[in-house]
Amino acid sequence: MQNDNILEMIKIDKVFPGVKALDQVDFMVKRGEVHCLIGANGAGKSTLMKILSGAYKEDGGKIIFDGKQLSWHGTEARRKEGISVIYQELSLFSELTVGENVYINHYPKKGGKIDWKKVYEDTQKLADSLNIRINAKARIADLNIGQRQLTEIMKAIACNAKLIVMDEPSSTLSKNEFQILVQVIQDLKAKGITIIYISHHLEELFLVGDRITVLRDGRFVTCKGTHELDENTLVEYMTGVTMSQGQQEERKLHKVSDEVVLELKDLCNHKVNHVSFQLHKGEVLGLYGLVGSGRTEILQSIFGVVPPSSGEIYLHGKPVTFKCTKDAIQNGIGLAPESRKTQGLVLPLPVWENMSMVALRKFRIGGKLHYKRIFEECNSYKGRLRIKTPDVHTIAGNLSGGNQQKIILAKWMMKDCDILLLDEPTQGIDVAAKAEIYKLIGEMTQMGKSVIVVSSELEELLRICDNIHVMYDGEQVIQVNRAEFSSDYILHASVVGKPSAQAVN
């Protein structure tokens, strides 16, 4: 009799230097189901999946897949067993075609040569069978992010995957692209393929999932059917904190000062045209718009990454020109970039070096660094920001995304910046870490700091901002203050590039 479970990960342990990432974790997945795996950043989700994929070797426990106990021989061996992982950072070759990427690990051959006709015919048949509208001969570089995500799925199926792990598959998708993804997942399920679905967007789990397993601090918490759960219950399982406790952490509303700390007048660069706005002391100003609307480029010009081609920037009423990022930093401006791993941190360095790297001058005594003071202040921020790390000597690359983002915030807080630019500050982090970052933003504005936030999550901006400016194709469309916030009005402007005719209520 065939076992109902296609996967059994039993009593899995994994230890990294100074961190027990997994502690006796059990994870069971039924054949042909969509099984959601969730937990706060640092809960152990990624580590568990890397053990499943063969990227890591478990320190204890065993893995049974499709009735066979697996030994560790790396990712290629696991792929041959029928286990495929689609990571958040897609592993496609941009200059190759869809067909070349789909069959890159096992090109069909004829007469000792690659049978390109079969490559493209089989790729197109696969796309058509999943109702994916994509040209097998299209270059990956010419596809949108949703089509690239679907190409990864086809690549997994072409390898005869029995189980596909999808790690944050919707993080960069539009609503329409997500709907296509949901349909493809249903089609895969109908074909008997098992899915493990990882997402920080809790509402998605109830759309795609059959069961949900929750991890917390490297331990198994619960596994239940989606019909037995709701979002509030999931948050309580993930955090160990009841929603009534969490709601007490909401940012307190405050009156924004009349003092203008930063002003843009007709700012233009390669992406944006004639952008003008004022940032006040203690204000959280949001920039909203579709991907490519110019939001990030505004921050880059303010921070000296992309000097403006025309227009003016005023800091505390005086015109300034930042030729490089050093100029902006010296004038009290900090940037938490969208890509925290490649632009915000030096991952091989420890937490303390990442925190203190822009504020080292304040720790110099007699021309030498006072390391005791550095460690004391870093430990202070570790506690204040609730950064989950054994100590400040832990390598930053070993921490979860939410904790890495907190290190970046600590870096600029240690520098005592007056203005903080945050580009997608909560992308790819869990609801608990998001709430903590929202609280930190509120605390900074209470101290008189000013913040500009770029976010693709409108609900996030509605929650934390005092004013929201909407961008469309490099142009400012509307500006809305908190008293006039309307999600429909803002969304309409971001999609069509002009305000709706209907007045805001």
KEGUVO-870895 format. One record per residue (C-alpha): x, y, z. Coordinates in Angstrom, 2 decimals. Example, Ala and Ser with C-alpha at 12.3 -4.5 7.8 and 13.67 -1.06 7.14 Angstrom:
+---------+---------+---------+
:       u :       v :       w :
+---------+---------+---------+
:   12.30 :   -4.50 :    7.80 :
:   13.67 :   -1.06 :    7.14 :
+---------+---------+---------+
//
This chain:
+---------+---------+---------+
:       u :       v :       w :
+---------+---------+---------+
:    0.00 :    0.00 :    0.00 :
:    1.38 :    3.39 :   -1.05 :
:    2.25 :    5.78 :    1.78 :
:   -0.03 :    8.84 :    1.87 :
:    3.04 :   11.01 :    2.54 :
:    5.39 :   11.74 :   -0.34 :
:    7.81 :   13.45 :    2.08 :
:    8.72 :   12.76 :    5.69 :
:   11.43 :   14.85 :    7.34 :
:   11.83 :   13.34 :   10.80 :
:   13.59 :   14.92 :   13.82 :
:   15.76 :   17.19 :   11.64 :
:   18.59 :   19.04 :   13.41 :
:   20.89 :   21.69 :   11.95 :
:   23.53 :   23.70 :   13.79 :
:   25.56 :   26.63 :   12.46 :
:   28.36 :   28.28 :   14.47 :
:   26.59 :   29.79 :   17.46 :
:   23.08 :   29.09 :   16.10 :
:   20.82 :   26.03 :   16.34 :
:   18.79 :   26.62 :   13.19 :
:   16.61 :   23.49 :   13.45 :
:   15.76 :   21.54 :   16.58 :
:   14.07 :   18.13 :   16.12 :
:   11.78 :   19.38 :   13.32 :
:    9.14 :   17.05 :   11.86 :
:    7.69 :   17.99 :    8.46 :
:    5.24 :   15.71 :    6.64 :
:    3.81 :   16.42 :    3.18 :
:    1.00 :   14.44 :    1.57 :
:    1.21 :   13.28 :   -2.01 :
:   -0.38 :   15.74 :   -4.44 :
:   -1.18 :   18.49 :   -1.92 :
:   -0.20 :   22.15 :   -1.75 :
:    1.51 :   22.37 :    1.64 :
:    2.33 :   25.84 :    2.97 :
:    5.40 :   26.33 :    5.18 :
:    5.51 :   29.54 :    7.21 :
:    7.28 :   31.15 :   10.13 :
:    8.93 :   34.37 :   11.17 :
:   12.32 :   35.27 :    9.71 :
:   14.86 :   33.01 :   11.38 :
:   12.26 :   30.31 :   12.09 :
:   14.18 :   27.80 :    9.98 :
:   12.08 :   27.57 :    6.79 :
:   14.93 :   28.23 :    4.35 :
:   17.32 :   25.95 :    6.25 :
:   14.79 :   23.11 :    6.19 :
:   14.25 :   23.52 :    2.45 :
:   18.00 :   23.70 :    1.76 :
:   18.36 :   20.40 :    3.60 :
:   15.54 :   18.97 :    1.49 :
:   17.18 :   20.22 :   -1.71 :
:   20.59 :   18.79 :   -0.75 :
:   22.26 :   22.21 :   -0.45 :
:   22.81 :   21.53 :    3.28 :
:   23.41 :   18.27 :    5.11 :
:   21.29 :   17.69 :    8.20 :
:   23.13 :   17.15 :   11.50 :
:   20.47 :   14.76 :   12.74 :
:   17.25 :   13.06 :   11.67 :
:   16.26 :   11.42 :    8.40 :
:   14.44 :   12.20 :    5.15 :
:   12.11 :    9.77 :    3.40 :
:   10.94 :   10.79 :   -0.07 :
:    8.54 :    8.75 :   -2.17 :
:    9.16 :    5.73 :    0.05 :
:   12.96 :    5.93 :   -0.07 :
:   15.33 :    7.20 :    2.63 :
:   17.59 :    9.83 :    1.11 :
:   21.33 :   10.11 :    1.66 :
:   23.13 :   13.40 :    1.20 :
:   24.76 :   13.69 :   -2.23 :
:   24.01 :   17.32 :   -3.10 :
:   21.39 :   19.21 :   -5.09 :
:   21.86 :   17.33 :   -8.37 :
:   21.15 :   13.99 :   -6.68 :
:   17.97 :   15.41 :   -5.11 :
:   16.88 :   16.81 :   -8.47 :
:   17.20 :   13.34 :   -9.98 :
:   15.02 :   12.00 :   -7.17 :
:   12.30 :   14.44 :   -8.29 :
:   12.79 :   17.33 :   -5.84 :
:   13.01 :   20.81 :   -7.37 :
:   13.33 :   24.16 :   -5.57 :
:   12.42 :   27.53 :   -7.08 :
:   14.17 :   30.15 :   -4.97 :
:   13.13 :   33.78 :   -4.54 :
:   16.23 :   34.80 :   -6.52 :
:   15.49 :   33.09 :   -9.85 :
:   18.27 :   31.01 :  -11.41 :
:   17.69 :   31.76 :  -15.10 :
:   20.19 :   32.85 :  -17.74 :
:   18.92 :   36.16 :  -19.08 :
:   20.55 :   35.96 :  -22.52 :
:   19.22 :   32.47 :  -23.25 :
:   15.74 :   31.60 :  -24.50 :
:   12.90 :   30.07 :  -22.50 :
:   13.51 :   26.68 :  -24.13 :
:   17.25 :   26.80 :  -23.47 :
:   16.62 :   27.54 :  -19.79 :
:   13.90 :   24.91 :  -19.38 :
:   16.11 :   22.08 :  -20.68 :
:   19.50 :   23.45 :  -19.65 :
:   20.25 :   20.48 :  -17.36 :
:   19.26 :   17.78 :  -19.85 :
:   19.01 :   18.87 :  -23.47 :
:   17.41 :   16.22 :  -25.73 :
:   19.89 :   14.99 :  -28.32 :
:   19.75 :   13.50 :  -31.78 :
:   22.78 :   12.04 :  -33.53 :
:   25.04 :   13.23 :  -30.69 :
:   23.88 :   16.84 :  -31.05 :
:   21.28 :   18.91 :  -29.22 :
:   17.89 :   18.51 :  -30.90 :
:   16.84 :   22.17 :  -30.88 :
:   13.60 :   21.48 :  -32.71 :
:   12.54 :   19.11 :  -29.93 :
:   13.70 :   21.58 :  -27.24 :
:   11.36 :   24.29 :  -28.50 :
:    8.48 :   21.97 :  -29.44 :
:    8.50 :   20.30 :  -26.02 :
:    8.82 :   23.63 :  -24.21 :
:    5.87 :   25.07 :  -26.13 :
:    3.78 :   21.95 :  -25.45 :
:    4.61 :   22.21 :  -21.76 :
:    3.63 :   25.88 :  -21.68 :
:    0.38 :   25.18 :  -23.54 :
:   -0.50 :   22.28 :  -21.22 :
:   -0.31 :   24.68 :  -18.25 :
:   -2.11 :   27.47 :  -20.12 :
:    1.02 :   29.62 :  -19.87 :
:    1.14 :   32.28 :  -22.59 :
:    4.81 :   32.35 :  -23.38 :
:    6.96 :   31.92 :  -26.50 :
:    9.51 :   29.13 :  -26.12 :
:   11.98 :   31.09 :  -28.26 :
:   11.69 :   34.35 :  -26.31 :
:   14.78 :   35.61 :  -24.48 :
:   14.48 :   35.61 :  -20.70 :
:   15.75 :   39.23 :  -20.66 :
:   12.66 :   40.24 :  -22.65 :
:   10.15 :   38.65 :  -20.26 :
:    8.40 :   40.22 :  -17.29 :
:    8.99 :   38.84 :  -13.80 :
:    5.80 :   36.77 :  -13.86 :
:    6.82 :   35.01 :  -17.08 :
:   10.27 :   34.33 :  -15.62 :
:    8.67 :   32.76 :  -12.55 :
:    6.56 :   30.52 :  -14.79 :
:    9.67 :   29.58 :  -16.78 :
:   11.24 :   28.34 :  -13.53 :
:    8.17 :   26.18 :  -12.93 :
:    8.41 :   24.70 :  -16.44 :
:   12.11 :   24.04 :  -15.84 :
:   11.21 :   22.05 :  -12.72 :
:    8.52 :   20.03 :  -14.50 :
:   10.86 :   19.28 :  -17.42 :
:   13.17 :   17.63 :  -14.87 :
:   10.27 :   15.29 :  -13.99 :
:    9.83 :   16.88 :  -10.57 :
:    7.47 :   15.05 :   -8.23 :
:    7.71 :   17.81 :   -5.62 :
:    8.30 :   21.52 :   -6.29 :
:    9.25 :   23.98 :   -3.55 :
:    8.17 :   27.56 :   -4.29 :
:   10.01 :   30.06 :   -2.07 :
:    8.18 :   33.42 :   -2.00 :
:    6.93 :   32.99 :   -5.58 :
:    4.62 :   36.01 :   -5.47 :
:    6.98 :   38.56 :   -3.88 :
:    7.53 :   40.48 :   -7.13 :
:    4.31 :   39.60 :   -9.00 :
:    1.43 :   41.89 :   -9.89 :
:   -2.12 :   40.83 :   -8.97 :
:   -2.79 :   39.55 :  -12.48 :
:    0.48 :   37.61 :  -12.54 :
:   -0.36 :   36.11 :   -9.14 :
:   -3.73 :   34.93 :  -10.44 :
:   -1.94 :   33.16 :  -13.30 :
:    0.43 :   31.57 :  -10.77 :
:   -2.54 :   30.34 :   -8.69 :
:   -4.07 :   28.70 :  -11.77 :
:   -0.75 :   27.05 :  -12.69 :
:   -0.46 :   25.67 :   -9.14 :
:   -3.95 :   24.18 :   -9.45 :
:   -3.00 :   22.63 :  -12.81 :
:    0.16 :   21.13 :  -11.28 :
:   -1.87 :   19.73 :   -8.40 :
:   -4.31 :   18.18 :  -10.89 :
:   -1.34 :   16.45 :  -12.55 :
:   -0.38 :   14.91 :   -9.18 :
:    2.64 :   17.15 :   -8.55 :
:    3.16 :   18.09 :   -4.89 :
:    3.86 :   21.72 :   -3.99 :
:    5.53 :   23.20 :   -0.90 :
:    4.57 :   26.88 :   -0.87 :
:    6.45 :   29.45 :    1.25 :
:    5.10 :   32.99 :    1.57 :
:    4.99 :   35.88 :    4.03 :
:    1.66 :   36.98 :    2.53 :
:   -0.72 :   35.08 :    4.79 :
:   -3.80 :   35.73 :    2.66 :
:   -2.20 :   33.74 :   -0.17 :
:   -2.00 :   30.60 :    1.93 :
:   -5.78 :   30.33 :    2.07 :
:   -6.02 :   30.72 :   -1.71 :
:   -3.53 :   28.01 :   -2.67 :
:   -2.91 :   25.76 :    0.36 :
:   -4.41 :   22.53 :    1.66 :
:   -2.42 :   22.42 :    4.91 :
:   -0.06 :   24.78 :    6.73 :
:    2.98 :   23.93 :    8.85 :
:    4.29 :   26.64 :   11.20 :
:    7.88 :   26.84 :   12.48 :
:    9.09 :   29.15 :   15.26 :
:   12.69 :   29.57 :   16.44 :
:   13.80 :   26.42 :   14.63 :
:   11.07 :   24.21 :   16.10 :
:    7.85 :   22.68 :   14.79 :
:    4.77 :   24.46 :   16.17 :
:    1.74 :   23.00 :   14.39 :
:    0.37 :   21.55 :   11.15 :
:   -3.30 :   22.14 :   10.35 :
:   -5.65 :   22.32 :    7.39 :
:   -6.26 :   25.80 :    6.01 :
:   -9.96 :   25.44 :    6.88 :
:   -8.97 :   25.19 :   10.57 :
:   -7.03 :   28.47 :   10.61 :
:   -7.33 :   32.21 :   10.06 :
:   -4.72 :   34.97 :    9.73 :
:   -4.87 :   36.03 :   13.37 :
:   -4.33 :   32.47 :   14.58 :
:   -1.39 :   32.05 :   12.20 :
:    0.27 :   35.21 :   13.50 :
:   -0.13 :   33.93 :   17.07 :
:    1.46 :   30.59 :   16.12 :
:    4.32 :   32.37 :   14.30 :
:    5.12 :   34.88 :   17.00 :
:    3.84 :   33.40 :   20.23 :
:    2.10 :   36.76 :   20.78 :
:   -1.68 :   37.17 :   20.77 :
:   -3.15 :   39.71 :   18.37 :
:   -4.49 :   41.82 :   21.25 :
:   -0.91 :   42.22 :   22.49 :
:    0.36 :   43.02 :   19.01 :
:   -2.29 :   45.65 :   18.40 :
:   -0.94 :   47.63 :   21.33 :
:    2.25 :   48.18 :   19.32 :
:    0.52 :   50.29 :   16.63 :
:    2.28 :   53.54 :   15.75 :
:    0.88 :   56.49 :   17.61 :
:   -0.36 :   59.35 :   15.45 :
:    1.53 :   62.59 :   15.92 :
:    1.48 :   66.10 :   14.54 :
:    4.10 :   66.69 :   11.86 :
:    6.26 :   69.77 :   12.35 :
:    6.01 :   72.75 :    9.98 :
:    9.82 :   72.71 :    9.68 :
:   10.94 :   71.59 :    6.19 :
:   14.11 :   69.48 :    6.34 :
:   14.31 :   68.42 :    2.67 :
:   12.81 :   69.90 :   -0.48 :
:   12.98 :   68.82 :   -4.12 :
:   12.21 :   71.39 :   -6.82 :
:   11.68 :   70.14 :  -10.38 :
:   14.12 :   67.27 :   -9.88 :
:   14.91 :   65.38 :  -13.09 :
:   17.18 :   62.43 :  -13.80 :
:   17.30 :   59.64 :  -16.38 :
:   14.00 :   58.24 :  -15.02 :
:   11.94 :   61.01 :  -13.39 :
:   10.72 :   64.40 :  -14.56 :
:   10.07 :   67.56 :  -12.51 :
:    9.52 :   65.92 :   -9.14 :
:    8.79 :   68.40 :   -6.34 :
:    7.90 :   67.80 :   -2.71 :
:    8.73 :   68.85 :    0.84 :
:    9.71 :   66.54 :    3.70 :
:    8.98 :   67.89 :    7.18 :
:   10.64 :   67.14 :   10.49 :
:    9.08 :   64.04 :   12.02 :
:    7.21 :   63.13 :    8.82 :
:    6.92 :   59.74 :    7.09 :
:    6.48 :   60.44 :    3.38 :
:    5.53 :   57.54 :    1.11 :
:    6.34 :   57.07 :   -2.58 :
:    3.95 :   54.68 :   -4.30 :
:    3.67 :   53.46 :   -7.89 :
:    4.15 :   50.47 :  -10.11 :
:    7.60 :   48.93 :  -10.55 :
:    9.57 :   51.18 :  -12.91 :
:    7.59 :   54.32 :  -12.05 :
:   10.72 :   56.12 :  -10.78 :
:   10.33 :   55.76 :   -7.01 :
:   13.77 :   54.24 :   -6.41 :
:   15.46 :   56.73 :   -8.72 :
:   14.17 :   59.62 :   -6.60 :
:   15.88 :   58.15 :   -3.54 :
:   19.05 :   57.53 :   -5.55 :
:   19.25 :   61.19 :   -6.58 :
:   18.68 :   62.37 :   -3.01 :
:   21.43 :   60.03 :   -1.79 :
:   23.97 :   60.96 :   -4.47 :
:   23.89 :   57.63 :   -6.33 :
:   22.36 :   59.17 :   -9.47 :
:   23.06 :   62.93 :   -9.65 :
:   20.04 :   64.86 :  -10.99 :
:   20.24 :   66.17 :  -14.54 :
:   18.33 :   69.29 :  -13.50 :
:   16.31 :   70.71 :  -10.64 :
:   17.32 :   71.52 :   -7.09 :
:   17.63 :   69.81 :   -3.71 :
:   17.37 :   71.90 :   -0.54 :
:   18.50 :   70.63 :    2.85 :
:   17.27 :   72.69 :    5.81 :
:   16.51 :   75.52 :    3.39 :
:   19.95 :   75.57 :    1.70 :
:   20.68 :   74.28 :   -1.82 :
:   22.93 :   71.20 :   -1.86 :
:   24.67 :   69.14 :   -4.52 :
:   25.64 :   65.59 :   -3.65 :
:   28.25 :   64.28 :   -6.09 :
:   28.46 :   60.93 :   -4.28 :
:   26.90 :   59.00 :   -1.43 :
:   29.60 :   60.21 :    0.97 :
:   28.28 :   63.77 :    0.57 :
:   24.75 :   62.66 :    1.49 :
:   25.93 :   60.68 :    4.51 :
:   27.98 :   63.61 :    5.79 :
:   24.83 :   65.73 :    5.57 :
:   22.82 :   63.34 :    7.75 :
:   21.06 :   61.23 :    5.11 :
:   20.99 :   57.42 :    5.17 :
:   19.65 :   54.89 :    2.64 :
:   18.34 :   51.37 :    3.24 :
:   18.36 :   50.07 :   -0.37 :
:   15.93 :   47.60 :   -1.90 :
:   18.64 :   44.96 :   -2.30 :
:   19.80 :   44.58 :    1.29 :
:   22.11 :   41.65 :    0.52 :
:   24.08 :   43.29 :   -2.30 :
:   23.82 :   47.01 :   -1.51 :
:   22.93 :   47.37 :    2.15 :
:   25.27 :   44.93 :    3.88 :
:   28.67 :   43.32 :    3.56 :
:   27.44 :   39.80 :    4.24 :
:   30.81 :   38.15 :    5.07 :
:   31.43 :   40.71 :    7.83 :
:   30.05 :   40.36 :   11.37 :
:   27.06 :   42.25 :   12.68 :
:   29.15 :   44.83 :   14.57 :
:   31.18 :   45.86 :   11.52 :
:   28.04 :   46.30 :    9.42 :
:   26.39 :   48.38 :   12.15 :
:   29.35 :   50.65 :   12.80 :
:   30.91 :   51.09 :    9.35 :
:   29.46 :   54.56 :    8.63 :
:   29.91 :   55.81 :   12.22 :
:   33.51 :   54.81 :   12.94 :
:   34.69 :   58.42 :   13.40 :
:   32.68 :   58.75 :   16.62 :
:   34.59 :   55.81 :   18.10 :
:   38.08 :   57.17 :   17.43 :
:   40.17 :   58.19 :   20.42 :
:   43.69 :   59.44 :   19.79 :
:   43.59 :   58.20 :   16.22 :
:   42.59 :   54.66 :   17.24 :
:   39.26 :   52.86 :   17.33 :
:   37.81 :   52.23 :   20.78 :
:   36.46 :   48.71 :   20.23 :
:   34.91 :   48.38 :   23.67 :
:   32.67 :   51.37 :   22.94 :
:   31.80 :   49.97 :   19.50 :
:   30.73 :   46.62 :   20.95 :
:   28.77 :   48.30 :   23.75 :
:   26.79 :   50.45 :   21.30 :
:   26.24 :   47.58 :   18.86 :
:   24.94 :   45.40 :   21.70 :
:   22.68 :   48.26 :   22.75 :
:   21.12 :   48.38 :   19.26 :
:   20.93 :   44.57 :   19.16 :
:   18.72 :   44.68 :   22.24 :
:   16.78 :   47.80 :   21.29 :
:   15.91 :   46.54 :   17.80 :
:   15.45 :   42.94 :   19.01 :
:   17.92 :   41.57 :   16.48 :
:   17.97 :   37.78 :   16.76 :
:   21.65 :   36.88 :   16.74 :
:   23.79 :   35.01 :   19.31 :
:   26.10 :   38.04 :   19.51 :
:   27.36 :   40.98 :   17.44 :
:   30.29 :   38.90 :   16.20 :
:   27.97 :   36.62 :   14.18 :
:   28.40 :   36.89 :   10.40 :
:   25.60 :   39.06 :    8.98 :
:   25.04 :   36.67 :    6.06 :
:   23.94 :   33.94 :    8.51 :
:   20.95 :   35.96 :    9.76 :
:   17.43 :   36.07 :    8.38 :
:   16.23 :   38.83 :    6.06 :
:   14.28 :   40.63 :    8.77 :
:   17.27 :   40.70 :   11.10 :
:   19.55 :   41.87 :    8.28 :
:   17.15 :   44.76 :    7.63 :
:   17.30 :   45.71 :   11.30 :
:   21.12 :   45.79 :   11.10 :
:   20.83 :   48.32 :    8.25 :
:   18.47 :   50.48 :   10.31 :
:   20.83 :   50.23 :   13.28 :
:   23.70 :   51.39 :   11.04 :
:   21.94 :   54.65 :   10.21 :
:   20.61 :   55.13 :   13.73 :
:   24.17 :   54.77 :   15.03 :
:   25.20 :   57.44 :   12.52 :
:   22.35 :   59.57 :   13.93 :
:   20.96 :   60.47 :   10.49 :
:   18.25 :   63.13 :   10.38 :
:   16.72 :   61.77 :    7.17 :
:   16.31 :   58.07 :    6.37 :
:   15.42 :   56.77 :    2.91 :
:   13.84 :   53.30 :    2.99 :
:   13.42 :   51.38 :   -0.29 :
:   11.04 :   48.40 :    0.16 :
:   12.00 :   48.11 :    3.86 :
:    9.83 :   45.05 :    4.58 :
:   10.11 :   43.13 :    1.31 :
:   10.52 :   39.41 :    1.95 :
:   10.20 :   39.58 :    5.73 :
:    7.48 :   38.17 :    7.97 :
:    4.56 :   39.92 :    9.65 :
:    6.23 :   40.02 :   13.08 :
:    9.43 :   41.63 :   11.74 :
:    7.31 :   44.06 :    9.71 :
:    5.47 :   45.19 :   12.84 :
:    8.78 :   45.75 :   14.61 :
:   10.14 :   47.84 :   11.72 :
:    6.93 :   49.92 :   11.62 :
:    7.38 :   50.55 :   15.34 :
:   11.01 :   51.61 :   14.78 :
:    9.96 :   54.05 :   12.07 :
:    7.40 :   55.52 :   14.48 :
:   10.02 :   55.84 :   17.23 :
:   12.43 :   57.61 :   14.87 :
:    9.83 :   60.19 :   13.85 :
:    8.94 :   60.76 :   17.51 :
:   12.64 :   61.65 :   17.95 :
:   12.36 :   64.24 :   15.17 :
:   13.83 :   62.11 :   12.37 :
:   12.22 :   62.24 :    8.92 :
:   11.61 :   59.22 :    6.69 :
:   10.86 :   58.64 :    3.01 :
:    9.50 :   55.16 :    2.29 :
:    9.23 :   53.46 :   -1.10 :
:    6.93 :   50.45 :   -0.96 :
:    4.97 :   48.26 :   -3.38 :
:    2.54 :   47.43 :   -0.55 :
:   -0.07 :   50.16 :   -0.42 :
:   -1.48 :   48.90 :    2.89 :
:    1.97 :   49.40 :    4.39 :
:    2.13 :   53.04 :    3.30 :
:   -1.44 :   53.72 :    4.43 :
:   -0.49 :   52.39 :    7.85 :
:    2.76 :   54.29 :    8.48 :
:    2.77 :   57.43 :    6.31 :
:    1.64 :   60.99 :    6.92 :
:    1.65 :   61.79 :    3.18 :
:    1.80 :   59.64 :    0.04 :
:    3.01 :   60.78 :   -3.39 :
:    2.04 :   58.59 :   -6.35 :
:    4.42 :   58.10 :   -9.28 :
:    3.56 :   56.93 :  -12.79 :
:    6.14 :   56.49 :  -15.55 :
:    8.53 :   59.00 :  -13.98 :
:    5.88 :   61.63 :  -13.29 :
:    4.20 :   62.74 :  -10.08 :
:    0.48 :   62.08 :  -10.31 :
:   -1.10 :   62.93 :   -6.97 :
:   -0.17 :   63.76 :   -3.38 :
:   -2.50 :   62.64 :   -0.59 :
:   -2.27 :   63.41 :    3.13 :
:   -3.41 :   61.05 :    5.90 :
:   -6.83 :   62.68 :    6.29 :
:   -7.57 :   62.00 :    2.61 :
:   -6.13 :   58.47 :    2.31 :
:   -8.17 :   56.26 :   -0.04 :
:   -6.70 :   53.01 :   -1.36 :
:   -8.97 :   53.05 :   -4.45 :
:   -8.00 :   56.62 :   -5.33 :
:   -4.27 :   55.92 :   -4.92 :
:   -4.38 :   52.62 :   -6.84 :
:   -6.30 :   54.21 :   -9.72 :
:   -3.72 :   56.98 :  -10.06 :
:   -0.81 :   54.51 :   -9.97 :
:   -2.32 :   52.36 :  -12.73 :
:   -3.73 :   54.92 :  -15.18 :
:   -1.38 :   57.82 :  -14.48 :
:   -3.98 :   60.37 :  -13.48 :
:   -6.42 :   61.00 :  -10.62 :
:   -9.87 :   59.43 :  -10.84 :
:  -12.67 :   61.78 :  -11.80 :
:  -14.54 :   60.80 :   -8.65 :
:  -13.67 :   63.00 :   -5.68 :
:  -12.07 :   61.43 :   -2.66 :
:  -14.46 :   60.99 :    0.22 :
+---------+---------+---------+
//
